[in-house]
Amino acid sequence: MEKRTQSQRILIYFLLLLPLLLMRDVTPMNELKYLSIADESLRDGHFWTMYNHGVQYADKPPLYIWLIMGIKLLLGRHSVFLMTLFSILPALGIILIFNKWCKNELNQGHTLAAEIAMMTTGYFIGGAVVLRMDMLMTLFIVLALWTFYRQTNGDHRLVLKIAFPLYVFLAIFTKGPVGFFAPLLCTAVWLACTRSLKDFFHYWNALTWGILLLLCGLWWWQVYREGGMVYINDLLLHQTVGRSIDSWHHKGPWYYYLYSIWYMMAPWSLLTIGVIIWGLVKKIRLPQTIRFFLVCAGTIFVMLSIVSSKLQIYMLPAFPFINYAAFYILQELPSGYPSLARFCEVSRKVVVRGATVLLLLIFIGGCFVGKFNYALGFKEVAGEALQKAEELDINEFCYHNIKMGANMDVFIGKELRRLTDEEFADPMQIIGQDEPGIIIFTKDEKGIVHCNAFLKDIKNTEKI
């Protein structure tokens, strides 16, 4: 890796993850739900408001669902590979931005170590290969903060003054309020730390607020026209204020990230977080860029710790700031502590070589992940059910005791009926008068989904 150019390394990272993108099925919990929501929007003709089987889904803004809808309209089907590009390309983009941002701070060896450590950090690479909007939001937050930082260093071009609020809006439009509060608080805390808080409205000026209010106003107006005040209240109050103050979903204690960050940033967390703690305790002199990184990381960490709703992936925007700051400190430690020179160089080499091995293992695993799709998602069993339904002329599909089972409509092409325990105990009673039978999806004791065909004219089932 050390002899490769940056462009070559980025291409290698992409190619090493490519088999995983091409071979895997979507997971039922979130990914399949997003596909089902997109299908429902296309089918029912609502563009600004989202619903999941008739229940309004104001949890997220529409941008990511639009991307899924666009791929479906373009190809006539869903493509896991193309949809995952909206996660992996932002991840690679973040690495490129930080490499450029740190070009005057990190030497070539530590730039490589920082980028490959970032690429193999657990929840970062996880966010790069799943169908979630977190990585895309993180890209827009990083772009907003990078744009702000360049402005504070004397780049007052009009294009940056317009780009800053556009990036903030895109972060909001991707995931919601974190996309607004992360840039707002990071910039405010940085200005306070540099005793420049009086310049806050120089950056968050009338142009910035005007663009944000115009774009958000247009969005909210369209939501009101399509979904009414009920949807607006859910979007702006219930999902924002409610989840921030007293969440009913993913609720966690204030110290949740103090212990979870160690495995979120594994396998390098002991090194990266440990080095930062060492640097802060020893009061190592840091350049402005690295101080800004630490302020952003700390601000995001505190902000998300205060918010009631907590999930590991929510901390994603802080990871690159922590990671690149850590490798700068690792690079500079020997100058102040010569006895640590060998430790620092060995640590750098272990990261580069260890991360390379991890990426190769991910590549190999990605080549075989298709063999486990039967346990990962619903696509295989849904395909087998459709084939059997065609053979037996069955048109009705049901499921029992499967979380998110209704979202199998993405593969089945029609709504599935959820069975109660009583109905599942005697499925013959629910077969329609003109129907030869039904197909029921159930889970076995290992959690693997199977389906059975129940035929009206025989008192038995045919397992698929």
NORMO-V932340 format. One record per helix or strand of 3 or more residues. SS is the DSSP state (H for helix, E for strand). FROM is the first residue (numbers start at 0). LEN is the number of residues. If there is no record, write none. Layout:
ss from len
SS FROM LEN
SS FROM LEN
//
This chain:
ss from len
H 5 18
H 30 14
H 62 13
H 79 22
H 107 12
H 121 8
H 133 19
H 157 18
H 177 16
H 196 7
H 205 40
H 255 9
H 268 13
H 287 19
H 311 25
H 337 39
H 378 14
E 396 3
H 404 8
H 420 5
H 426 4
E 436 7
E 448 7
E 460 3
//
